[in-house]
């Protein structure tokens, strides 16, 4: 019975999730609000000065400078929209690692994170993406405060040896309500190589995945602890009963 229970637990994929964080504007919110309001007023005044008499059926010339006022107002509104948005892409943080969303999502798995440090009011993450290419992420506390906080929180729990962020870094608390939660598919293990032996994983049931950093091992070569420092005792037990 115990063997059957372990087998059922192994066959059921572990649920994975992540949080998606939208960037916020780097300027104070009051600036684009005020600029947008003034621009809208200028556009309204300029439009009325240019076309108001015609709309009321009066044969009067437009007010002098109305076109200029309309143009200045449009420029001000455009500037407010530009200041109120950020050019930085959304970020994802969760079981799959740290993701950069630019059309498609490019992720650094936790086991491929080489360093997480605090520099210049930003969290800098260096590592390799899922294809093995080098990737540097600079997550500014001004535009991505919660993403930066969650990266540090997750990294300290999963790969603490590579984290170099001081306790007095100007980061907010990682809020449980921050970002948008979404589910992730199980990790792709077929074709990957065992982190301990280098043996290729040919069949999905042969793979064992570290629950902390998602490093992949062949069931016959699961060490007592993962390179991230996490215990693999449960995975070794499963491998013996497989």
N, CA and C of each residue as an Amber inpcrd file, in Angstrom:
protein
   726
   0.8320000  -1.2190000   0.0000000   0.0000000   0.0000000   0.0000000
   0.8610000   1.2620000   0.0000000   1.9370000   1.2290000   0.8290000
   2.7990000   2.4030000   0.9100000   3.4680000   2.6730000  -0.4200000
   3.8740000   1.5620000  -1.0880000   4.5210000   1.7270000  -2.3890000
   3.5640000   2.3350000  -3.3990000   2.3280000   1.9190000  -3.3750000
   1.3230000   2.4590000  -4.2890000   1.0850000   3.9340000  -4.0250000
   1.0860000   4.3250000  -2.7520000   0.8810000   5.7350000  -2.4000000
   2.0180000   6.5880000  -2.9150000   3.2510000   6.1020000  -2.7450000
   4.3990000   6.8570000  -3.2360000   4.3570000   6.9910000  -4.7560000
   3.9760000   5.9150000  -5.4120000   3.8990000   5.9490000  -6.8720000
   2.8690000   6.9540000  -7.3500000   1.7190000   6.9950000  -6.6670000
   0.6740000   7.9600000  -7.0490000   1.1440000   9.3750000  -6.8330000
   1.8830000   9.5940000  -5.7380000   2.3620000  10.9460000  -5.4650000
   3.3980000  11.3770000  -6.4990000   4.2250000  10.4270000  -6.9450000
   5.2490000  10.7590000  -7.9180000   4.6450000  11.0360000  -9.2870000
   3.5850000  10.2830000  -9.6370000   2.9880000  10.4660000 -10.9520000
   2.1910000  11.7580000 -11.0590000   1.7240000  12.2750000  -9.9550000
   0.9420000  13.5100000  -9.9790000   1.8700000  14.7070000 -10.0500000
   1.8010000  15.5430000 -11.0940000   2.7030000  16.6780000 -11.2210000
   2.5260000  17.6730000 -10.0660000   3.6400000  18.1720000  -9.5810000
   3.5870000  19.1750000  -8.5240000   3.0990000  20.5010000  -9.1080000
   2.1590000  21.1250000  -8.4330000   1.6160000  22.3890000  -8.9270000
   2.6930000  23.4680000  -8.8540000   2.7450000  24.2780000  -9.8920000
   3.7270000  25.3610000  -9.9830000   2.9870000  26.6480000 -10.3020000
   3.5150000  27.7420000  -9.8130000   2.8770000  29.0330000 -10.0640000
   3.9210000  30.1250000 -10.0810000   3.4930000  31.3150000 -10.4910000
   4.3690000  32.4720000 -10.5110000   3.5340000  33.7390000 -10.3930000
   4.1960000  34.8490000 -10.1210000   3.5390000  36.1550000 -10.0460000
   4.0270000  37.0260000 -11.1990000   3.1030000  37.7450000 -11.7970000
   3.4400000  38.6600000 -12.8870000   3.3450000  40.0960000 -12.3800000
   4.4120000  40.8640000 -12.5880000   4.4850000  42.2330000 -12.0880000
   4.5790000  43.2220000 -13.2430000   3.6580000  44.1780000 -13.2500000
   3.7030000  45.2660000 -14.2240000   4.5810000  46.3900000 -13.6730000
   5.3650000  47.0600000 -14.5370000   6.1820000  48.1790000 -14.0550000
   5.3190000  49.3920000 -13.7630000   5.8370000  50.2600000 -12.9390000
   5.1350000  51.5200000 -12.6940000   6.0150000  52.6670000 -13.1650000
   5.4220000  53.8260000 -13.3400000   6.1620000  54.9840000 -13.8500000
   7.2500000  55.3880000 -12.8730000   8.3610000  55.8910000 -13.4210000
   9.4780000  56.3000000 -12.5780000   9.2900000  57.6940000 -11.9840000
   8.3250000  58.4750000 -12.4930000   8.0700000  59.8100000 -11.9570000
   6.9710000  59.7560000 -10.9010000   6.8590000  60.8060000 -10.1140000
   5.8020000  60.8820000  -9.1160000   4.4390000  60.9610000  -9.8120000
   3.4450000  60.2160000  -9.3380000   2.1390000  60.1790000 -10.0190000
   1.4860000  61.5350000 -10.1830000   1.7530000  62.4760000  -9.2590000
   1.1010000  63.7710000  -9.3150000   1.5110000  64.5580000 -10.5620000
   2.7360000  64.3150000 -11.0590000   3.2380000  65.0870000 -12.1980000
   2.4330000  64.8080000 -13.4680000   2.2950000  63.5490000 -13.9030000
   1.4840000  63.3290000 -15.1150000   0.0230000  63.6860000 -14.9230000
  -0.5240000  63.5550000 -13.6840000  -1.9150000  63.9250000 -13.4460000
  -2.1220000  65.4180000 -13.6810000  -1.2520000  66.2360000 -13.0790000
  -1.3820000  67.6890000 -13.2100000  -1.1320000  68.1190000 -14.6530000
  -0.0930000  67.5620000 -15.2550000   0.2260000  67.9240000 -16.6340000
  -0.9000000  67.5290000 -17.5740000  -1.4830000  66.3490000 -17.3640000
  -2.5890000  65.9040000 -18.2030000  -3.8180000  66.7720000 -18.0360000
  -4.0940000  67.1920000 -16.7850000  -5.2490000  68.0420000 -16.5330000
  -5.0920000  69.4110000 -17.2000000  -3.9070000  69.9930000 -17.0700000
  -3.6630000  71.2940000 -17.6910000  -3.7180000  71.1880000 -19.2190000
  -3.1730000  70.0920000 -19.7460000  -3.2130000  69.8960000 -21.1860000
  -4.6340000  69.7530000 -21.6970000  -5.4690000  69.0150000 -20.9460000
  -6.8670000  68.8440000 -21.3530000  -7.6090000  70.1720000 -21.3350000
  -7.3400000  70.9850000 -20.2910000  -7.9710000  72.3080000 -20.2340000
  -7.5370000  73.1770000 -21.4060000  -6.2420000  73.1320000 -21.7330000
  -5.7410000  73.9410000 -22.8520000  -6.3500000  73.4690000 -24.1670000
  -6.4750000  72.1690000 -24.3370000  -7.0880000  71.6480000 -25.5620000
  -8.5490000  72.0710000 -25.6690000  -9.2580000  72.0090000 -24.5450000
 -10.6590000  72.4140000 -24.5580000 -10.8310000  73.8830000 -24.8930000
  -9.9840000  74.7230000 -24.2600000 -10.0640000  76.1640000 -24.5240000
  -9.6840000  76.4700000 -25.9740000  -8.6260000  75.7770000 -26.4580000
  -8.1990000  76.0210000 -27.8330000  -9.2450000  75.5740000 -28.8440000
  -9.8830000  74.4280000 -28.5880000 -10.9200000  73.9490000 -29.5000000
 -12.1020000  74.9050000 -29.5380000 -12.5090000  75.3770000 -28.3530000
 -13.6470000  76.2900000 -28.3180000 -13.3100000  77.6360000 -28.9710000
 -12.0860000  78.0740000 -28.7370000 -11.6910000  79.3430000 -29.3550000
 -11.6220000  79.2440000 -30.8620000 -11.2980000  78.0760000 -31.3750000
 -11.1680000  77.9040000 -32.8150000 -12.5100000  77.6060000 -33.4880000
 -13.3380000  76.7790000 -32.8170000 -14.5570000  76.3130000 -33.4870000
 -15.8480000  76.6720000 -32.7370000 -15.7250000  77.3280000 -31.5910000
 -16.9080000  77.6030000 -30.7880000 -17.9450000  78.4520000 -31.5100000
 -17.4750000  79.5080000 -32.1760000 -18.4150000  80.4000000 -32.8660000
 -19.1460000  79.6550000 -33.9820000 -18.4440000  78.8180000 -34.6860000
 -19.0690000  78.0580000 -35.7790000 -20.1220000  77.1040000 -35.2320000
 -19.8060000  76.4530000 -34.1230000 -20.7550000  75.5100000 -33.5380000
 -22.0300000  76.2090000 -33.0630000 -21.9050000  77.4710000 -32.6490000
 -23.0760000  78.2190000 -32.1860000 -23.7770000  78.9610000 -33.3250000
 -23.2810000  78.7850000 -34.5430000 -23.9170000  79.4160000 -35.6980000
 -23.6110000  80.8870000 -35.8340000 -22.5530000  81.3730000 -35.2030000
 -22.1870000  82.7900000 -35.2880000 -21.1040000  82.9740000 -36.3460000
 -21.2240000  84.0700000 -37.0750000 -20.2480000  84.3720000 -38.1310000
 -19.1200000  85.2080000 -37.5420000 -18.3080000  84.5870000 -36.7170000
 -17.2080000  85.2800000 -36.0500000 -15.9060000  84.5720000 -36.3540000
 -14.8360000  85.3500000 -36.3840000 -13.5090000  84.7640000 -36.6010000
 -13.0550000  84.0320000 -35.3280000 -12.2520000  82.9930000 -35.4900000
 -11.7010000  82.2970000 -34.3150000 -10.8350000  83.2290000 -33.4850000
 -10.7160000  82.9070000 -32.2070000  -9.8540000  83.7040000 -31.3320000
  -8.4000000  83.5360000 -31.7620000  -7.6600000  84.6300000 -31.6560000
  -6.2420000  84.5570000 -32.0060000  -5.5100000  83.6380000 -31.0200000
  -4.6510000  82.8370000 -31.5410000  -3.8660000  81.9350000 -30.6980000
  -4.5730000  80.6580000 -30.3060000  -5.8220000  80.4600000 -30.7820000
  -6.5660000  79.2710000 -30.3940000  -5.8900000  77.9960000 -30.9060000
  -5.3930000  78.0670000 -32.1360000  -4.7190000  76.8880000 -32.7070000
  -3.4740000  76.5390000 -31.9060000  -2.7330000  77.5720000 -31.5050000
  -1.5320000  77.3260000 -30.7070000  -1.8920000  76.7270000 -29.3490000
  -2.9500000  77.2280000 -28.7550000  -3.3840000  76.7010000 -27.4630000
  -3.8120000  75.2450000 -27.5810000  -4.4880000  74.9200000 -28.6980000
  -4.9080000  73.5430000 -28.9500000  -3.6860000  72.6370000 -29.1150000
  -2.6850000  73.1220000 -29.8300000  -1.4740000  72.3270000 -30.0490000
  -0.6800000  72.1100000 -28.7760000  -0.5380000  73.1800000 -27.9860000
   0.1920000  73.0620000 -26.7170000  -0.5070000  72.0830000 -25.7880000
  -1.8310000  72.1380000 -25.7560000  -2.5840000  71.2150000 -24.9210000
  -2.3750000  69.7630000 -25.3320000  -2.3510000  69.5180000 -26.6450000
  -2.1390000  68.1550000 -27.1410000  -0.7520000  67.6500000 -26.7730000
   0.2370000  68.5300000 -26.8750000   1.6040000  68.1530000 -26.4970000
   1.6790000  67.8280000 -25.0050000   1.0040000  68.6260000 -24.1850000
   1.0170000  68.4050000 -22.7470000   0.3630000  67.0720000 -22.3800000
  -0.7450000  66.7560000 -23.0410000  -1.4180000  65.4770000 -22.7840000
  -0.5220000  64.3120000 -23.2030000   0.1280000  64.4520000 -24.3600000
   1.0460000  63.4050000 -24.8120000   2.1990000  63.2040000 -23.8530000
   2.7350000  64.3160000 -23.3320000   3.8320000  64.2290000 -22.3690000
   3.3720000  63.5640000 -21.0770000   2.1550000  63.8480000 -20.6430000
   1.6230000  63.2310000 -19.4290000   1.4930000  61.7190000 -19.5950000
   1.0260000  61.2940000 -20.7810000   0.9120000  59.8540000 -21.0440000
   2.2870000  59.2100000 -21.0450000   3.2600000  59.8740000 -21.6310000
   4.6230000  59.3330000 -21.6980000   5.2420000  59.2280000 -20.3120000
   5.0600000  60.2760000 -19.4940000   5.6170000  60.2700000 -18.1430000
   4.9090000  59.2680000 -17.2390000   3.6310000  59.0080000 -17.5300000
   2.8500000  58.1210000 -16.6690000   3.0050000  56.6520000 -16.9790000
   3.7860000  56.3330000 -17.9990000   4.0110000  54.9300000 -18.3470000
   5.4950000  54.6170000 -18.2650000   5.8070000  53.3310000 -18.1790000
   7.1950000  52.8990000 -18.1060000   7.5410000  52.0680000 -19.3270000
   8.7690000  52.2200000 -19.7840000   9.2140000  51.4420000 -20.9260000
   9.7600000  50.0790000 -20.5380000   9.7920000  49.7800000 -19.2480000
  10.3340000  48.5050000 -18.8070000   9.3020000  47.3870000 -18.9790000
   9.7550000  46.1840000 -19.2560000   8.8280000  45.0720000 -19.4900000
   8.3110000  44.4870000 -18.1790000   7.1880000  43.7690000 -18.2270000
   6.7130000  43.0500000 -17.0420000   7.7020000  41.9530000 -16.6550000
   7.6740000  41.5910000 -15.3740000   8.5470000  40.5400000 -14.8570000
   7.7060000  39.4530000 -14.2080000   8.2450000  38.2460000 -14.1730000
   7.5680000  37.1150000 -13.5430000   8.5130000  36.4670000 -12.5420000
   7.9750000  36.1390000 -11.3870000   8.7750000  35.5160000 -10.3280000
   7.9700000  34.3670000  -9.7460000   8.5710000  33.1840000  -9.6900000
   7.8470000  32.0420000  -9.1340000   8.6540000  30.7700000  -9.1910000
   7.9720000  29.6460000  -9.2490000   8.6420000  28.3490000  -9.2380000
   9.5580000  28.1590000 -10.4410000   9.2040000  28.7660000 -11.5540000
  10.0110000  28.6050000 -12.7600000  11.2480000  29.4670000 -12.8070000
  11.4180000  30.3580000 -11.8260000  12.5620000  31.2510000 -11.7980000
  12.1340000  32.6940000 -11.9820000  12.9790000  33.4620000 -12.6510000
  12.7260000  34.8860000 -12.8780000  12.5540000  35.0900000 -14.3760000
  11.4010000  35.6130000 -14.7790000  11.0880000  35.7400000 -16.1930000
  11.0220000  37.1780000 -16.6640000  11.5550000  37.4260000 -17.8460000
  11.4970000  38.7280000 -18.5060000  10.5090000  38.6060000 -19.6510000
   9.4570000  39.4100000 -19.6250000   8.3880000  39.2980000 -20.6090000
   8.5450000  40.3520000 -21.6960000   9.0110000  39.9130000 -22.8540000
   9.1030000  40.7670000 -24.0330000   8.5350000  39.9870000 -25.2000000
   7.2170000  40.0190000 -25.3410000   6.5640000  39.1510000 -26.2990000
   6.5030000  37.7570000 -25.7170000   7.5830000  37.0080000 -25.8180000
   7.7120000  35.7370000 -25.1440000   8.4130000  35.9280000 -23.8180000
   8.3090000  34.9390000 -22.9500000   8.9230000  35.0180000 -21.6270000
  10.2680000  34.3050000 -21.6480000  11.2930000  35.0230000 -21.2730000
  12.6410000  34.4570000 -21.1670000  12.9850000  34.3370000 -19.6810000
  13.2200000  33.1090000 -19.2310000  13.3950000  32.8620000 -17.8020000
  14.8120000  32.4340000 -17.4280000  15.2160000  32.8370000 -16.2350000
  16.4050000  32.2870000 -15.5900000  15.9010000  31.3200000 -14.5260000
  16.0570000  30.0050000 -14.7070000  15.6480000  29.0720000 -13.6530000
  16.4690000  29.3260000 -12.3900000  15.9110000  28.9610000 -11.2590000
  16.6090000  29.2370000 -10.0040000  17.9720000  28.5690000  -9.9450000
  18.0750000  27.3690000 -10.4830000  19.3680000  26.6810000 -10.4220000
  20.4070000  27.3160000 -11.3430000  19.9520000  28.1830000 -12.2650000
  20.8710000  28.8530000 -13.1790000  21.1630000  30.2900000 -12.7590000
  20.6390000  30.7130000 -11.6120000  20.9410000  32.0520000 -11.0930000
  22.3460000  32.0300000 -10.5030000  23.2020000  32.9030000 -10.9850000
  24.5930000  32.9330000 -10.5290000  24.8350000  33.9690000  -9.4400000
  24.0490000  35.0430000  -9.4770000  24.2490000  36.0850000  -8.4560000
  23.0200000  36.9860000  -8.3920000  22.6500000  37.3500000  -7.1790000
  21.5920000  38.3320000  -6.9350000  22.1910000  39.3780000  -6.0100000
  22.3320000  40.5940000  -6.5010000  22.9940000  41.6280000  -5.7020000
  22.2200000  42.9420000  -5.7610000  22.5560000  43.7970000  -4.8010000
  21.9420000  45.1170000  -4.7000000  22.9600000  46.1610000  -5.1170000
  22.6230000  46.9020000  -6.1690000  23.5560000  47.9100000  -6.6590000
  22.7750000  49.0330000  -7.3280000  23.0600000  50.2760000  -6.9200000
  22.4340000  51.4360000  -7.5550000  20.9290000  51.4530000  -7.4400000
  20.3870000  51.1450000  -6.2530000  18.9430000  51.1280000  -6.0210000
  18.2250000  50.1400000  -6.9450000  18.8910000  49.0410000  -7.2550000
  18.2950000  48.0240000  -8.1150000  18.8030000  46.6430000  -7.7200000
  17.9860000  45.6500000  -7.9540000  18.3900000  44.2580000  -7.7700000
  18.9090000  43.7550000  -9.1130000  20.1550000  43.3230000  -9.1320000
  20.7820000  42.8240000 -10.3450000  20.8780000  41.2950000 -10.2760000
  20.3310000  40.6550000 -11.2800000  20.3290000  39.1920000 -11.3330000
  21.1320000  38.7530000 -12.5510000  22.1550000  37.9500000 -12.3180000
  22.9380000  37.3920000 -13.4180000  22.7720000  35.8740000 -13.4260000
  22.7120000  35.3250000 -14.6000000  22.5470000  33.8800000 -14.7190000
  22.4130000  33.4750000 -16.1660000  21.8200000  32.3030000 -16.3750000
  21.6320000  31.7750000 -17.7220000  20.1690000  31.3790000 -17.9100000
  19.6580000  31.6530000 -19.1040000  18.2640000  31.3240000 -19.3620000
  18.1040000  29.8310000 -19.6370000  16.9090000  29.4240000 -19.9970000
  16.6160000  28.0030000 -20.1950000  17.3640000  27.4000000 -21.3780000
  17.8760000  28.2600000 -22.2670000  18.6660000  27.7890000 -23.4020000
  20.1560000  27.8110000 -23.1110000  20.5310000  28.2930000 -21.9270000
  21.9420000  28.3380000 -21.5540000  22.6440000  29.6260000 -21.9000000
  21.9190000  30.6200000 -22.4240000  22.5170000  31.9050000 -22.7900000
  22.5870000  32.8240000 -21.5740000  23.6450000  33.6110000 -21.4920000
  23.8150000  34.5400000 -20.3750000  22.7200000  35.6070000 -20.4060000
  22.2730000  36.0030000 -19.2190000  21.2100000  36.9960000 -19.1130000
  21.4170000  37.8210000 -17.8540000  21.3340000  39.1210000 -17.9920000
  21.4280000  40.0570000 -16.8770000  20.1160000  40.8100000 -16.7520000
  19.5250000  40.8020000 -15.5640000  18.3030000  41.5440000 -15.2910000
  18.6050000  42.6140000 -14.2550000  18.2410000  43.8500000 -14.5710000
  18.3890000  44.9610000 -13.6310000  16.9840000  45.4040000 -13.2480000
  16.5910000  45.0900000 -12.0250000  15.2270000  45.3520000 -11.5580000
  15.2750000  46.5540000 -10.6160000  14.8360000  47.7100000 -11.1050000
  14.9190000  48.9460000 -10.3350000  13.8310000  48.9880000  -9.2660000
  14.2120000  49.4320000  -8.0880000  13.2360000  49.5220000  -6.9960000
  12.2040000  50.6070000  -7.2430000  12.5200000  51.5790000  -8.1080000
  11.5890000  52.6650000  -8.3970000  10.4480000  52.1960000  -9.3010000
  10.7860000  51.4000000 -10.3110000   9.7670000  50.9930000 -11.2820000
   9.2220000  49.5890000 -11.0390000   9.9700000  48.7540000 -10.3200000
   9.5310000  47.3800000 -10.0650000   9.7570000  47.0240000  -8.5920000
   9.1910000  47.7830000  -7.6520000   9.4880000  47.5360000  -6.2340000
   9.0790000  46.1530000  -5.7490000   7.8820000  45.6970000  -6.0930000
   7.4230000  44.4020000  -5.6140000   8.1190000  43.2500000  -6.3360000
   8.4030000  43.4080000  -7.6080000   9.1510000  42.3740000  -8.3190000
  10.5320000  42.2070000  -7.7000000  11.1950000  43.3230000  -7.3980000
  12.5070000  43.2580000  -6.7720000  12.4310000  42.5960000  -5.3980000
  11.4070000  42.9500000  -4.6210000  11.2440000  42.3680000  -3.2890000
  10.9990000  40.8700000  -3.3610000  10.1770000  40.4410000  -4.3090000
   9.8820000  39.0220000  -4.4420000  11.0750000  38.2370000  -4.9760000
  11.8680000  38.8380000  -5.8520000  13.0820000  38.1640000  -6.3310000
  14.0180000  37.8770000  -5.1690000  14.2310000  38.8810000  -4.3300000
  15.1260000  38.7030000  -3.1830000  14.5600000  37.6850000  -2.2070000
  13.2750000  37.7560000  -1.9360000  12.6460000  36.8130000  -1.0070000
  12.7710000  35.3700000  -1.5130000  12.4270000  35.1520000  -2.7740000
  12.4870000  33.8040000  -3.3330000  13.9260000  33.3090000  -3.4340000
  14.8440000  34.1830000  -3.8240000  16.2400000  33.7770000  -3.9550000
  16.8350000  33.3870000  -2.6080000  16.4810000  34.1120000  -1.5610000
  16.9860000  33.7650000  -0.2300000  16.4630000  32.4160000   0.2400000
  15.2700000  32.0560000  -0.2080000  14.6880000  30.7760000   0.1840000
  15.1850000  29.6250000  -0.6810000  15.5350000  29.9050000  -1.9280000
  15.8620000  28.8390000  -2.8790000  17.3600000  28.6990000  -3.1480000
  18.0390000  29.8200000  -3.3470000  19.4830000  29.7800000  -3.6670000
  20.2140000  30.8120000  -2.8040000  20.1720000  30.6500000  -1.4870000
  20.7240000  31.6860000  -0.5900000  22.2070000  31.9570000  -0.7830000
  22.9530000  30.9750000  -1.2780000  24.4030000  31.1550000  -1.4010000
  24.7850000  32.2220000  -2.4190000  23.9070000  32.5430000  -3.3630000
  24.2570000  33.5050000  -4.4120000  23.6660000  34.8910000  -4.1480000
  23.0100000  35.0750000  -3.0160000  22.3490000  36.3490000  -2.7210000
  23.2870000  37.2670000  -1.9530000  23.4570000  38.4720000  -2.4490000
  24.2750000  39.4930000  -1.7920000  23.4810000  40.7910000  -1.7390000
  22.4290000  40.7720000  -0.9400000  21.5690000  41.9430000  -0.7690000
  21.5450000  42.2990000   0.7160000  22.0140000  43.4850000   1.0930000
  22.0580000  43.8420000   2.5200000  20.6650000  43.9780000   3.1160000
  20.6000000  43.7820000   4.4230000  19.3120000  43.8540000   5.1130000
  18.7140000  45.2540000   5.0580000  19.5650000  46.2870000   4.9090000
  19.0640000  47.6640000   4.8930000  18.8010000  48.1870000   3.4810000
  18.7550000  47.2860000   2.4900000  18.4240000  47.7230000   1.1300000
  17.0280000  48.3310000   1.1130000  16.8620000  49.3780000   0.3320000
  15.5880000  50.1120000   0.3180000  14.5570000  49.3790000  -0.5360000
  14.1320000  48.2340000  -0.0230000  13.1210000  47.4260000  -0.7000000
  11.8930000  47.3060000   0.1910000  10.7140000  47.2850000  -0.3910000
   9.5020000  47.0860000   0.4200000   9.3740000  45.6250000   0.8270000
   8.4620000  45.3580000   1.7300000   8.1330000  43.9790000   2.0640000
   7.4380000  43.3280000   0.8720000   7.7630000  42.0770000   0.6250000
   7.0990000  41.3530000  -0.4640000   5.6480000  41.0910000  -0.0650000
   4.7250000  41.7680000  -0.7240000   3.3100000  41.6800000  -0.3800000
   2.6760000  40.4200000  -0.9620000   1.8640000  39.7610000  -0.1610000
   1.1750000  38.5480000  -0.6140000   0.1340000  38.8550000  -1.6830000
  -0.2770000  40.1040000  -1.8010000  -1.2910000  40.4850000  -2.7870000
  -0.6880000  41.1560000  -4.0220000   0.6320000  41.2650000  -4.0560000
   1.2790000  41.9410000  -5.1860000   1.3080000  41.0380000  -6.4140000
   1.2200000  41.6420000  -7.5680000   1.2990000  40.9020000  -8.8100000
   0.0450000  40.0890000  -9.1000000   0.0750000  39.4140000 -10.2230000
  -1.0340000  38.5670000 -10.6560000  -0.5740000  37.1220000 -10.6760000
  -1.2420000  36.2720000  -9.9230000  -0.8560000  34.8630000  -9.8550000
  -1.3150000  34.1120000 -11.0980000  -0.4870000  33.2040000 -11.5580000
  -0.8500000  32.3280000 -12.6770000  -0.1420000  30.9940000 -12.4970000
  -0.7180000  29.9610000 -13.0800000  -0.1570000  28.6220000 -12.9490000
   0.8710000  28.3730000 -14.0450000   1.7790000  27.4280000 -13.7750000
   2.8130000  27.0530000 -14.7240000   2.6890000  25.5710000 -15.0660000
   3.0850000  25.2310000 -16.2650000   3.1390000  23.8350000 -16.6680000
   4.2790000  23.1350000 -15.9330000   4.2200000  21.8120000 -15.8030000
   5.3400000  21.0810000 -15.1910000   6.6260000  21.3400000 -15.9620000
   7.7760000  21.3080000 -15.3010000   9.0400000  21.5750000 -15.9960000
   9.3340000  20.5050000 -17.0420000   9.9450000  20.9100000 -18.1220000
  10.3460000  19.9750000 -19.1760000  11.6580000  19.3110000 -18.7780000
  11.6610000  18.0110000 -18.6240000  12.8460000  17.3070000 -18.1370000
  13.4720000  16.3850000 -19.1850000  12.6810000  15.9230000 -20.1450000
  13.2070000  15.0150000 -21.1570000  14.2320000  15.7570000 -22.0210000
  15.4030000  15.1550000 -22.1790000  16.4600000  15.7740000 -22.9600000
  17.4740000  16.5060000 -22.1080000  17.1210000  16.8230000 -20.8660000
  18.0660000  17.4810000 -19.9830000  19.0190000  16.4460000 -19.3860000
  20.1080000  16.9300000 -18.8270000  21.1020000  16.0310000 -18.2580000
  21.0880000  16.0900000 -16.7340000  21.3230000  14.9500000 -16.1450000
  21.3620000  14.8470000 -14.6900000  22.4540000  15.7640000 -14.1460000
  22.1130000  16.5870000 -13.1420000  23.0700000  17.5300000 -12.5810000
  24.1900000  16.8350000 -11.8340000  23.9900000  15.5700000 -11.4490000
  25.0150000  14.8360000 -10.7040000  25.8820000  13.9760000 -11.5970000
  25.2670000  13.2680000 -12.5650000  26.0090000  12.3080000 -13.3860000
  26.2240000  12.7520000 -14.8230000  25.4470000  13.7130000 -15.2760000
  25.5280000  14.1370000 -16.6610000  24.7440000  13.2420000 -17.6000000
  24.0770000  12.2280000 -17.0600000  23.3100000  11.3020000 -17.8700000
  22.0580000  11.9870000 -18.4070000  21.7630000  11.7690000 -19.6990000
  20.5920000  12.3860000 -20.3160000  19.3110000  11.7320000 -19.8100000
  18.2940000  12.5450000 -19.6160000  16.9840000  12.0470000 -19.2010000
  16.2010000  11.6710000 -20.4530000  15.9830000  10.3720000 -20.6540000
  15.2870000   9.9000000 -21.8470000  13.7900000   9.7450000 -21.6220000
  13.4130000   9.4510000 -20.3840000  12.0060000   9.2360000 -20.0610000
  11.6490000  10.0790000 -18.8400000  10.5000000  10.7290000 -18.9010000
  10.0850000  11.6240000 -17.8130000  10.0420000  10.9430000 -16.4510000
   9.5790000   9.6680000 -16.3290000   9.5630000   9.0290000 -15.0010000
  10.9460000   8.8300000 -14.3950000  12.0040000   8.9310000 -15.2180000
  13.3660000   8.7650000 -14.6950000  13.8880000  10.0340000 -14.0280000
  13.1930000  11.1320000 -14.1910000  13.6750000  12.4170000 -13.6920000
  13.2100000  12.6740000 -12.2590000  14.0710000  13.3230000 -11.5000000
  13.7350000  13.8150000 -10.1710000  14.1360000  15.2920000 -10.1320000
  13.2160000  16.1390000  -9.7150000  13.4210000  17.5850000  -9.7640000
  13.4920000  18.1520000  -8.3550000  14.5440000  18.8970000  -8.0820000
  14.6800000  19.5350000  -6.7700000  13.5150000  20.4930000  -6.5580000
  12.7670000  20.3710000  -5.4730000  11.6140000  21.2460000  -5.2570000
  11.9930000  22.6890000  -4.9510000  13.2600000  22.9260000  -4.6590000
  13.6870000  24.2750000  -4.2900000  14.1940000  25.0640000  -5.4990000
  15.1020000  24.4840000  -6.2640000  15.7000000  25.2200000  -7.3830000
  15.3630000  24.6140000  -8.7410000  14.6600000  23.4810000  -8.7580000
  14.2490000  22.7760000  -9.9710000  15.4310000  22.2640000 -10.7900000
  16.5290000  21.9590000 -10.1130000  17.6310000  21.2580000 -10.7700000
  17.1980000  19.8190000 -11.0210000  17.5770000  19.2540000 -12.1750000
  17.0960000  17.9350000 -12.5820000  18.1550000  16.8610000 -12.3180000
  17.7050000  15.7240000 -11.7670000  18.5720000  14.5820000 -11.5130000
  17.9440000  13.3200000 -12.1070000  18.8040000  12.3700000 -12.4840000
  18.3130000  11.0510000 -12.8680000  18.0140000  10.2800000 -11.5840000
  16.9690000   9.4820000 -11.5990000  16.5310000   8.7920000 -10.3850000
  17.6070000   7.8860000  -9.7950000  18.5500000   7.4420000 -10.6230000
  19.6080000   6.5670000 -10.1330000  20.7930000   7.3350000  -9.5680000
  20.7610000   8.6470000  -9.6680000  21.9180000   9.4450000  -9.2370000
  21.4960000  10.6410000  -8.3880000  20.4650000  10.4670000  -7.5860000
  20.0060000  11.5650000  -6.7280000  20.8970000  11.6630000  -5.5030000
  21.5770000  12.7890000  -5.2820000  22.4300000  12.9280000  -4.0970000
  21.5990000  13.1930000  -2.8420000  22.2450000  13.2040000  -1.7070000
  21.5360000  13.4540000  -0.4470000  21.0420000  14.8920000  -0.3680000
  21.8000000  15.8070000  -0.9570000  21.3760000  17.2110000  -0.9690000
  21.6970000  17.8140000  -2.3220000  20.8880000  18.7980000  -2.7150000
  21.0610000  19.4660000  -4.0070000  22.1900000  20.4830000  -3.9110000
  22.6800000  20.9060000  -5.0650000  23.7190000  21.9370000  -5.0960000
  23.2400000  23.2500000  -4.4990000  21.9200000  23.4630000  -4.4620000
  21.3720000  24.6850000  -3.8750000  21.3330000  24.6130000  -2.3510000
  21.6010000  23.4250000  -1.7920000  21.5690000  23.2400000  -0.3470000
  20.3260000  22.5470000   0.1620000  19.3440000  22.3300000  -0.6900000
  18.1110000  21.6830000  -0.2790000  18.2660000  20.1820000  -0.1290000
  17.5230000  19.6150000   0.8080000  17.5640000  18.1760000   1.0330000
  16.7960000  17.4480000  -0.0640000  17.3650000  16.3210000  -0.4990000
  16.7250000  15.4990000  -1.5230000  16.3710000  14.1200000  -0.9790000
  16.2010000  14.0350000   0.3370000  15.8940000  12.7560000   0.9660000
  14.6230000  12.1250000   0.4320000  13.5890000  12.9230000   0.2290000
  12.3280000  12.3860000  -0.2910000  12.4880000  11.8550000  -1.7130000
  13.2670000  12.5580000  -2.5250000  13.4770000  12.0990000  -3.9070000
  14.2880000  10.8110000  -3.9370000  15.2530000  10.6840000  -3.0140000
  16.0400000   9.4410000  -2.9520000  15.1410000   8.2680000  -2.5390000
  14.2190000   8.5300000  -1.6070000  13.2920000   7.4800000  -1.1800000
  12.4080000   7.0360000  -2.3390000  11.9260000   7.9860000  -3.0980000
  11.0880000   7.6680000  -4.2600000  11.8720000   6.8570000  -5.2880000
  13.1560000   7.2180000  -5.4740000  13.9630000   6.5150000  -6.4530000
  14.1700000   5.0620000  -6.0520000  14.2970000   4.7920000  -4.7660000
  14.5100000   3.4190000  -4.2870000  13.2700000   2.5630000  -4.4620000
  12.0820000   3.1950000  -4.3660000  10.8340000   2.4310000  -4.4600000
  10.2910000   2.3780000  -5.8820000  10.9510000   3.1080000  -6.8090000
  10.4670000   3.1550000  -8.2050000  10.7020000   1.8080000  -8.9010000
